[in-house]
Amino acid sequence: MEIKQSILPDLPERLSGLGELAANLWWSWHPACRMLFKMLDRQIWKESSHNPVKMLKELSSEALKAAARNPQYLRNYDEVLAQFRQYMDATEGYFSEHVFDPNHYPIAYFSAEYGLHHSLPFYAGGLGFLSGDYIKECSDLRVPLVAVGFMYPQGYVHQHIREDGWQENIDETLDRDAASIFRVLNETGDQLVVKVPWIEPPIHVAVWRMAIGRIPLYLLDTDIEINDPWNRRISQRLYISDIEQRLRQEIVLGIGGSHVLAGLGIKHSLLHLNEGHAAFALLERIRERVQGGMKYEEAVQQVRKTSVFTTHTPIPAGHDVFPFEMMEKYFHSSWPTFGLSRDTFFQLGINPKEPNAGFNMTAFALRLSGYRNGVSKRHGEVARRMWQPLWPEVPEQNVPIDYVTNGVHVPTWIEPKLELLFNRYLGPTWLADHDNEALWKRIDAIPDEEVWKTHYWLKIKLIDAIRERIRQRWARNHVGLSVVRAGGTLLDHSVLTLGFARRFATYKRADLIFYDLGRFKKILNDRWRPIQIIFAGKAHPADDPGKRILQRIFNAARDPELGGRIAFVEDYEEQVAQYLVHGVDVWLNNPLPPMEASGTSGMKAALNGVPHLSIMDGWWVEGFHGKNGWAFGQEEVSDSRDQADAEAIYQILEKEIIPLYYTVSDDGIPHGWVKVMKESIKSNGPRFSARRMVKEYIANFYANALKEA
Ligand SMILES: *Cc1c(COP(=O)(O)O)cnc(C)c1O
C-alpha cells in the first residue's frame, strides 16, 4: 500500500532527506534531529509547536537554500540522516536475538490513545503516554509490532482558565496535512476507506499512517464525506461521554481496526489490547477462525492463547459498561455468526459482581485473553481482588492476572543536557544500554557541582518559560493582575519548588496540601526557607468536581495570603510536562490509595533527578527504598485519610525535605540534597524504563504466546 508523502514541499536536492526525517517520529526522541529543524528557523519552529512537517511547509525556500550552503549545518544533517538510516535498516536487535522466528506475523497493538508529541493531540493522559512510550521502545528493541488507534482531529480539549478559576475548553482542529501523519492510498490513488461491518447505517473509516521509528501506527478517521454527521463525529475526540457514541467508538476501534489491518493485508500473530476500549477486536479474531471452519470453542481457545490484555485502572468509571439493549442493537446480527445465542454472547461481558449492569468490556477482555496484567505490583494485587469473581473457584492470590510495572521511554524523557552529562560519566553508550543497572552506579562519580549546576539551570529555564507564557497572555488579553500572579509571575528560582501535574480526577487529590491552610501558609511563607508549588493539569470536560478542585487551587494561587508561592500553569500537555519533570525540585503525588494503578510522571521526574514525594501507591511501592525520595501513607487509617496524609506531607516537608534542601555548604552546593537526587536517578532510571517494561512483556507474554501462534 502506497503512502502519500507529497504534501512535503520540494526540498533542495542536498537536503532532500529532511522530508524523510520529518515523516518519522524518530525525531521526537532524538534531540540532534530536532535541532536540524530548529536551526532552520527558531521562530517558525516554535510557532509550529515543534512540528517538522508544518515547519517545512511554512519555511521560505531561501532559508532552506542558506542551510544547504552552510557547511556546519550540512555536517550535522549528514550525521543525523546516516544515524536514522542505520537505525531503520538494522535487522538485528533484542527481539530477533531472543524470540526470533521468521514465520511469525507482527503483534497487533490496539490503544484508544497515543501520547507521542505535543503537536499530535491523540492522547488524554497517562494511558496515552504509556502506549506512546511503549511503541517507541518496541521500535528501539525491534519488536515487530503494528499499532492501531484513532486520528482525533480535535484530540483532547485545550484548557483555558477563566478569571474566576473555572476551566473552559477550547477546541482546536488538527491540520491533517501539516502533521507527521500520512494518508494511506488505495490502488486508484485515493485515501483507503474501510467499511466497519455489522452497523447500519454503515460507518466508514479513512486510514492514516504514522511511522514511529520502525513501528507503523494506523489511525482511523471517521470524519469523511461519505459518513452521516453522527458517524463523522465518532473519531472527533477522545472518550465521548454519550454512551452510545462511546460504544460506536469502541466498535470502530476494535472491529474497524481489525478490518483495516486485514484491508492492508497485515496479518498478526498476537493481539495486545492496551486497556479494554478495543476489546471487540477479540471478536473479530474469533470470527475469522469460525468462518475458516473452526468450532467456536476451539477458536476461543486459540484466540485466548495468543491475546494479551493489559488493564490500567482500579477506578470503576474507567471500565466501560454498555447497556444490554444497546449491545443488542449493534450486535444482534453478529452473535449468530459465531453460533452463539443472545445470552451466551452477553455472558462473555458479565461482571459477576453486578450481572445486571450491562456488558463490561474489562470482564469481556479478561475472559477472552489468556495473558492478563495490571501495571504495577500493587495494581496486580488490586486487579486480582477486583476480578476474583470471574474465577470463583480460585483463591484471590491465584487469580490469573499478572503484572508488568509501567516504565517511561528514557530517550524521550531524559533532558538533553543531562543526557550529555551522563555521556561523560556513564560512558557514551549508556543510552543504548540504559536498562543495565550497573552502568547507573557511575552516577556517584559525577561531581555534585555538575549535577546541581545542571539542575539549577533547568529550574531557571522552567520558571522563565512559565513567566514568559503568562507575560504573553497578559500582553495579549489584558488579564487581571491576580491572574498574572496565579500564572507564576512571582516564582523564584532560589526557592524549593514542588511540582504537581496530572489530570484533575478527584482521586488524585490535587488540593490535599491545602487541607490545613494555616499550617500550609506557614510552610509556604517562611522568611528564610520558603517553598513554592507549581500546579498543572486538566479536568475532564464532564468532571465538575474535578473542575472545582482546580478552581480552588487557582484561587489559592491568586490569594495574597499565599504570597505568590502557588502557580497554576494552563493547558498541561507533553511539552509542559517535559519542562516540569526536568525543572522542579520535588515531584508530589498524593492520590487516594489504591486508585493509582501505576503513575508515570513521577518516573519521568525521578529519572531527571527530581525525587518523588509520594504516597505508597502505584509504582512507588516498588520504587521507594528509603534514600531515593520520600514516602507516606502505608498505615491503615480509621477516620480521615485526607487528614492523615496531609499531616504526613507537612511533617516530611518540615522535618526532612526543607532542612535538607536549604543546608548548603560553603561551596554553595546542598550536598545532602544532591545525594538524594543521585539516588533517585540511579535507582529509578533503569528500572522504570520502558525498556525493562517491554522486555518483561516479551519474556512473560509474547515469547510464550508466540509458541502457540
Ligand atoms: C506522563 C504524563 C501523564 C501521566 O502522568 P501520571 O503520573 O500517570 O498522572 C499525563 N499527562 C502528561 C502530559 C504526561 O506527560
The ligand as a MOL file (V3000), in Angstrom:
LIG
                    3D

  0  0  0     0  0            999 V3000
M  V30 BEGIN CTAB
M  V30 COUNTS 15 15 0 0 0
M  V30 BEGIN ATOM
M  V30 1 C 3.3610 11.3200 31.8690 0
M  V30 2 C 2.1840 12.1560 31.5890 0
M  V30 3 C 0.9410 11.8270 32.1310 0
M  V30 4 C 0.7500 10.6390 33.0670 0
M  V30 5 O 1.0920 11.0040 34.3610 0
M  V30 6 P 0.5230 10.2660 35.6710 0
M  V30 7 O 1.6600 10.1410 36.5830 0
M  V30 8 O 0.0170 8.9290 35.2390 0
M  V30 9 O -0.5530 11.1330 36.1840 0
M  V30 10 C -0.1420 12.6240 31.8360 0
M  V30 11 N -0.0180 13.7080 31.0390 0
M  V30 12 C 1.1540 14.0650 30.5060 0
M  V30 13 C 1.2220 15.2760 29.6280 0
M  V30 14 C 2.2940 13.3030 30.7510 0
M  V30 15 O 3.4600 13.6420 30.1980 0
M  V30 END ATOM
M  V30 BEGIN BOND
M  V30 1 1 1 2
M  V30 2 1 2 3
M  V30 3 2 2 14
M  V30 4 1 3 4
M  V30 5 2 3 10
M  V30 6 1 4 5
M  V30 7 1 5 6
M  V30 8 2 6 7
M  V30 9 1 6 8
M  V30 10 1 6 9
M  V30 11 1 10 11
M  V30 12 2 11 12
M  V30 13 1 12 13
M  V30 14 1 12 14
M  V30 15 1 14 15
M  V30 END BOND
M  V30 END CTAB
M  END
